[in-house]
Amino acid sequence: MVAWDKVLGLVSVAAGTALLGMTAFDVPYFKSIYFLRIDLANATVTNGVTPTTPFVDLGVLGFCTDLQDGRGLQCSEPKIGYNLTEASSFISGPLPPVLASSVNTVASGLTKVLVLHIVAFGISLVSFAFALIAFLGAPIADCCSSCFCGFAGAAAFAVFIFDIAFFQLIKKRVQMVGNAGGAVMGNALYLTLIAWLLLFITPIMFMLGRCCGCCMPDMSSRRKDKERY
């Protein structure tokens, strides 16, 4: 008989882990996923609309920029704690003020903390491994999966709160720079939020499944009783 609580739990953990993996390895790897977009011109960037002005997208391990100069999207080398002045290698001439100002100073410090996304992804990956083992029939893995899933959910929630603070700080700095355009919240924040919700409800699924399993009579035992009588 299929244990639907384990099936749903496994799917939920797998989805949450996949989303955390996408956000942990966003730009420069997944170029369409980013935490923050800075408009390098004095214009407004709108989500869902193809940008027509130069921009830079910030991720966990680097950034990508399209200067609208015919060379397309170019990305930095992936590393922990990057510097926006590295965009000078893509630019023929001086850096835009927004990349050479206090925005870069703040971003360089905060990007080191973004590595917590990789930590949350690692914990979630361990939780998925235990959920898979539990699905295959190892009873002790249920408790381990719930425990690590709770840790992963707490880590995902913590990094989501940091992402909001990160966005607000960078946005405020961008607004202080004249002729800098604006800062737009990226889709990685929403993916992190969805991942947290999935990892938050998964332990509840496992707990309900164990409680219902304890309270419901075993079906095979009931069939044997019927055959006996």
C-alpha positions as CSV (number, residue, x, y, z in Angstrom):
1,M,0.0,0.0,0.0
2,V,1.3,3.4,-1.0
3,A,2.1,5.8,1.9
4,W,0.9,9.0,0.4
5,D,2.3,11.1,3.2
6,K,5.8,9.8,2.2
7,V,5.1,10.4,-1.5
8,L,3.9,14.0,-0.9
9,G,6.8,14.6,1.6
10,L,9.4,13.3,-0.9
11,V,7.9,15.5,-3.7
12,S,7.8,18.5,-1.4
13,V,11.4,18.1,-0.3
14,A,12.6,17.5,-3.8
15,A,10.8,20.6,-5.1
16,G,12.1,22.7,-2.2
17,T,15.7,21.4,-2.7
18,A,15.5,22.0,-6.5
19,L,14.4,25.6,-5.9
20,L,17.1,26.3,-3.4
21,G,19.6,24.8,-5.8
22,M,18.5,27.1,-8.5
23,T,18.8,30.2,-6.3
24,A,22.2,29.0,-4.8
25,F,23.6,28.7,-8.4
26,D,21.8,31.5,-10.1
27,V,23.8,34.0,-12.1
28,P,26.4,33.5,-13.4
29,Y,25.2,29.8,-13.8
30,F,21.4,30.1,-14.3
31,K,21.4,33.5,-16.1
32,S,17.7,34.1,-15.9
33,I,17.6,33.8,-12.1
34,Y,19.0,36.7,-10.0
35,F,18.4,38.4,-6.7
36,L,18.7,42.0,-7.7
37,R,18.8,44.0,-11.0
38,I,20.5,47.4,-11.1
39,D,19.6,49.6,-14.0
40,L,22.8,51.3,-15.2
41,A,20.9,54.1,-17.0
42,N,18.4,56.7,-15.9
43,A,15.4,54.6,-16.7
44,T,13.0,52.2,-15.0
45,V,13.4,48.4,-15.3
46,T,10.1,46.5,-15.1
47,N,9.8,42.8,-14.2
48,G,8.6,40.6,-17.1
49,V,9.6,43.1,-19.8
50,T,12.8,42.7,-21.9
51,P,15.1,45.5,-20.7
52,T,16.2,48.1,-23.3
53,T,18.8,49.8,-21.0
54,P,22.1,48.5,-19.6
55,F,21.7,46.5,-16.4
56,V,23.6,44.2,-14.0
57,D,22.1,41.2,-12.3
58,L,23.4,40.1,-8.9
59,G,23.5,36.5,-7.8
60,V,25.1,34.4,-5.0
61,L,28.4,33.7,-6.7
62,G,28.7,36.5,-9.3
63,F,26.9,38.9,-11.6
64,C,25.9,39.2,-15.2
65,T,25.6,42.4,-17.2
66,D,24.3,43.5,-20.6
67,L,25.6,46.9,-21.6
68,Q,23.5,47.0,-24.7
69,D,26.7,47.4,-26.7
70,G,26.2,44.5,-29.1
71,R,28.2,42.0,-27.0
72,G,25.2,40.6,-25.2
73,L,25.1,39.2,-21.7
74,Q,28.5,38.8,-20.0
75,C,29.1,37.3,-16.6
76,S,31.8,37.4,-14.0
77,E,33.7,34.4,-12.8
78,P,31.9,32.5,-10.0
79,K,33.3,33.1,-6.5
80,I,32.2,33.9,-3.0
81,G,32.2,37.7,-2.3
82,Y,32.5,39.4,-5.7
83,N,33.2,43.0,-6.5
84,L,31.1,45.0,-9.0
85,T,34.1,46.9,-10.3
86,E,35.0,43.6,-12.1
87,A,32.6,44.8,-14.7
88,S,35.4,47.1,-15.9
89,S,36.6,44.2,-18.0
90,F,33.4,44.4,-20.0
91,I,33.4,48.2,-20.4
92,S,35.5,50.3,-22.8
93,G,35.8,53.4,-20.7
94,P,35.0,54.4,-17.1
95,L,32.6,52.4,-14.9
96,P,29.1,53.7,-14.5
97,P,28.8,55.8,-11.3
98,V,26.6,53.2,-9.7
99,L,29.3,50.5,-9.9
100,A,32.1,52.7,-8.7
101,S,30.3,54.3,-5.8
102,S,29.2,53.3,-2.3
103,V,26.8,50.8,-3.9
104,N,29.8,48.6,-4.8
105,T,31.2,49.0,-1.2
106,V,28.0,47.7,0.4
107,A,27.5,45.0,-2.2
108,S,31.0,43.6,-1.9
109,G,30.4,43.0,1.8
110,L,26.9,41.6,1.6
111,T,27.6,39.2,-1.3
112,K,29.8,37.2,1.1
113,V,26.8,36.4,3.2
114,L,24.8,35.2,0.2
115,V,26.8,31.9,0.5
116,L,24.2,31.0,3.1
117,H,22.0,30.0,0.2
118,I,24.5,27.2,-0.6
119,V,24.4,26.1,3.1
120,A,20.6,26.0,3.0
121,F,20.8,24.0,-0.2
122,G,23.2,21.5,1.3
123,I,21.0,20.9,4.4
124,S,18.0,20.5,2.1
125,L,19.9,18.0,0.0
126,V,20.6,15.9,3.1
127,S,16.9,16.1,4.0
128,F,16.0,14.9,0.5
129,A,18.4,11.9,0.9
130,F,16.8,10.9,4.2
131,A,13.3,11.4,2.7
132,L,14.2,9.1,-0.2
133,I,15.6,6.5,2.2
134,A,12.4,6.8,4.3
135,F,10.3,6.3,1.2
136,L,12.2,3.1,0.4
137,G,11.2,1.7,3.8
138,A,13.8,2.7,6.4
139,P,11.8,3.8,9.5
140,I,14.6,5.7,11.3
141,A,15.0,7.9,8.2
142,D,11.5,9.4,8.8
143,C,12.7,11.2,11.9
144,C,16.0,12.2,10.3
145,S,14.3,13.6,7.3
146,S,11.8,15.6,9.4
147,C,14.7,17.0,11.5
148,F,16.9,18.0,8.6
149,C,13.9,19.3,6.7
150,G,13.1,21.6,9.6
151,F,16.7,22.8,9.6
152,A,16.5,23.4,5.9
153,G,13.3,25.3,6.3
154,A,14.7,27.5,9.0
155,A,17.8,28.2,6.9
156,A,15.7,29.0,3.9
157,F,13.6,31.4,6.0
158,A,16.7,33.1,7.4
159,V,18.3,33.6,3.9
160,F,15.0,35.0,2.6
161,I,14.9,37.6,5.4
162,F,18.5,38.5,4.5
163,D,17.6,38.7,0.8
164,I,15.0,41.3,1.6
165,A,17.4,43.3,3.7
166,F,20.1,42.9,1.0
167,F,17.7,44.3,-1.6
168,Q,16.5,47.2,0.5
169,L,20.1,48.2,1.3
170,I,21.3,48.1,-2.3
171,K,18.2,49.8,-3.5
172,K,18.7,52.7,-1.1
173,R,22.3,53.1,-2.1
174,V,21.4,53.1,-5.8
175,Q,18.8,55.8,-5.2
176,M,21.5,57.9,-3.6
177,V,23.6,57.9,-6.8
178,G,22.6,60.5,-9.3
179,N,21.5,59.3,-12.8
180,A,21.7,55.7,-11.6
181,G,18.2,54.4,-12.6
182,G,16.7,51.9,-10.1
183,A,17.0,48.5,-8.5
184,V,14.5,45.8,-9.1
185,M,13.8,42.7,-6.9
186,G,14.8,39.5,-8.7
187,N,12.9,36.2,-9.2
188,A,15.3,34.4,-6.9
189,L,13.7,35.9,-3.8
190,Y,10.3,34.5,-4.8
191,L,11.9,31.0,-5.5
192,T,13.5,31.1,-2.0
193,L,10.1,32.0,-0.4
194,I,8.4,29.1,-2.2
195,A,11.2,26.7,-1.2
196,W,10.8,27.8,2.4
197,L,7.1,27.1,2.3
198,L,7.6,23.7,0.8
199,L,10.2,22.7,3.4
200,F,8.1,24.2,6.2
201,I,5.0,22.0,5.4
202,T,7.0,18.8,4.7
203,P,7.7,17.9,8.4
204,I,4.0,18.5,9.1
205,M,3.1,15.9,6.4
206,F,5.5,13.4,7.9
207,M,4.1,14.0,11.4
208,L,0.5,13.6,10.2
209,G,1.4,10.5,8.3
210,R,3.0,8.9,11.3
211,C,0.1,9.9,13.6
212,C,-2.5,8.5,11.1
213,G,-0.4,5.4,10.6
214,C,-0.4,4.8,14.4
215,C,-4.1,5.4,14.7
216,M,-5.3,3.4,11.7
217,P,-5.5,-0.4,11.9
218,D,-3.2,-2.3,9.6
219,M,-5.1,-3.3,6.4
220,S,-3.4,-6.7,6.1
221,S,-4.3,-7.6,9.7
222,R,-8.0,-6.7,8.9
223,R,-8.0,-9.0,5.8
224,K,-6.6,-11.9,7.8
225,D,-9.2,-11.4,10.5
226,K,-12.0,-11.5,7.8
227,E,-10.5,-14.7,6.3
228,R,-10.4,-16.3,9.8
229,Y,-14.1,-15.7,10.4
